[in-house]
Amino acid sequence: MATVRERKPGVWEVRAFTGRDERGRPTQVSRTVRGTKRDALRAAAELTVRPVTRAASATVAELLAQWVEQSDATWATSTRRDQRSRAAAILTDPLAKMPIARVGVADVERWHTRMRRAGVGETAIRNRHVVLRAAFSQAVRWGWLSANPVGTARLAHAKRIPRAAMSADEVRRVLDAAAGFDPAAALALRIAAVAGARRAELAALQWSDLAGDRLTIDSAIETERHGRRVVVLDAGTVEAIEALMVERQYLGPWMLSEGPEPVNPDRIGAWWRRARKAAGIDPAWRLHDLRHWSATVAITGGHDVRTVAGRLGHANPAMTLKVYAHAVQAADEAVARTIGRMLDPAE
């Protein structure tokens, strides 16, 4: 919205409302135009379409700081840690020094390219993109900008060859290596392999989550999107939990922690890296590959996808089919061979 006022013949004052600042106060920009009323109206239209505020001179780094401060109180503990980490990662790129008013779609997509060339994984790129998009959305709500270039930018995905699964021997070796330095580390990695538990889900485990051979996995420590699920454990895993419980349950309620607070998921990642190195397996394997191995073995072993999806915490089995299509194909080939043998007269 803009107003035009003639201060003296041939001199016009144009004011445009540009939104509200971080405290909710209205902001505006003004321009003096010399010429006809038509010239003044044209300037008013430009200010309305492309508002320029003093706040828009803030850099991306300053905007991220404002966004973190504004959102911090609404985040869960683990979300706060992750979002701050992602915002800090953005600050290491030249994009952080740019004024937000000058950031365009091309700048955002070139930022994606720089991250890929630096070896940043696709998941990390997507997470950082989401953080920057949220910060720019806040700038739009506050009237600092008229549009969000991050939301318009195309987040392309590099083509990847379907990832192979670890071998059973590699999984056993890494579990043995973890047992060599911490029984909690060995238990964490075993549950990741048996139940397909994610890193944050492992950190959230409590002694009370085990009932007989049933383990309740709750991801609420990280996010509410997955919810709770119950998985059946094998006898060896149950014995490992009970053995560690006898030794450490007096330290606190958390299964993998030696104190009153849950273990940091980053520590579980460090356990994995240490065990992987000690086991001498391919350093390209990730902690998440234990979950991948669990699902692949279950599907190729003939178990139905719906059951596997339930153990993984996939709300929709279609997600399991999409992620583990290679395993489903291998299982289908085994079914074909089984049926073929049944029809073979020699059999």
Steps between C-alpha positions, in 0.01 A plus 500: 500500500641840402399864548591796279515857631602814312731697729536788251439540130686227313635336818324188632549292811426128450466269802446123492415266785753214499380276782598474862833466676602227743307678776184525296527873432400623152783594267497717191724646235472844339627656182503855369397530134542807284268513202135444426244314706530214253871474586410489869237228446750295301747523789226399743425191291869403498526532876188290546621221272861502618508638852846582629540525874793570720457152642559356152857628520564236766729218395402136479705438814305767689170360376594149616590638843159670522325183385676282758422750776135517397451122467723373779234488770266287286758228423553173682850444638623286211330722240672803650836328474443391140363831375778701660755265347345536154486880531866503608592293194337759273713772660816340361390575142547838323120516469485592870664837433252607232223751581172311492352752256765402245462122534337353191400153388828461311699577814316229692548239227869586469523447876357149449768434238781618729383265774491202263850577373617515861365148557197593711239224490159544343320469834716771657446726197125453526500571875701820457274608215195452721659713773585782260154484343340531846717800586410678174132417557528682831652800320200505265253480791674790670486708184875503450462341155219466251590148383696195614772408247591184696147367462519554124844343459508147360653252738635251247605156613813331375434165336616217722557134433291288740715433803605143571449345841770406747582132530408304813872452566560876496212556741633235740851645484385851581289376794796305636722806463250716691484244781873539534476857629146549639212255552254788455648567156467134406139498619415818308639363175334161554156660550561713189564181303222289655221760523610748234502775762620846404772682691265729694264209569789312659578801718137510618491138622427442869519186711122506536462470122583129520214265591593137450626481143308813393683830467310829469686745280403863544644775283340784698843610621568617146169556322139394514474395138580132558325437834526178696532144380555162664745248354578143602863435592702182470617322816860621460401864491268461801785337697734786404250759625438314826873456562565872456195580712641305795823695467374854436132550577586674828663780298173619348197403291670523160620174345813637333590780741709503815311792650159660554489639145469301175819440307574752227426345157836633385666271753329201341637616167847515656457145629420387148805669348731356764358147460510524121867598507588227751312240293688599186189522283440743214506856644217592262252301710279721716320430826177520299624204295425272798135598458537447127651155559217404737232586243683337211556173687136491615357557151737263319427245772141484381330717761218720374562868440222614734664325794840642410347848465354469850838411648666793324234748606378573148138614522445398138644175359533684169797682653663166578436379146656816359812494718560125487385426145824313431433263791140446391622410151747247643224346713273483197766311308522249784122455487520434128763231553294337776187487287698378202640210700148405608396471134808313388411130446842404633412656832 
